Amino acid sequence: MDEVFVRVNGERRYLWRAVDHESEALEVHVTKVRDRSAAMDFLKRALKRFCSR
């Protein structure tokens, strides 16, 4: 899991990424806030997508 600060339309946003061992992005999520709730939402979404296979 990786987190990066980006600017979207001049506003600061947080880009959350799940990457594999080859540095390929598996899941990407952009949020306005950087807190536990945003991180947990991203993690749940990524796990739901990749663990249901």
C-alpha positions, 0 to 999 in steps of 0.5 A: 500500500502506498500513499501520495499527495497530488493536486487535482484542480488546484486542491490537495488530494490523497492518492492511495494505491495498492501495488504488487511485487512488480510495482503494478497498481492493483487498486487506486483510490483518491480521497479529500482526507487522510485519516484512519477511515479513508485508509480502512475504506481503501483497504476493505475495497482492495481486499474485497476486489482481490480476495473474492477471486 
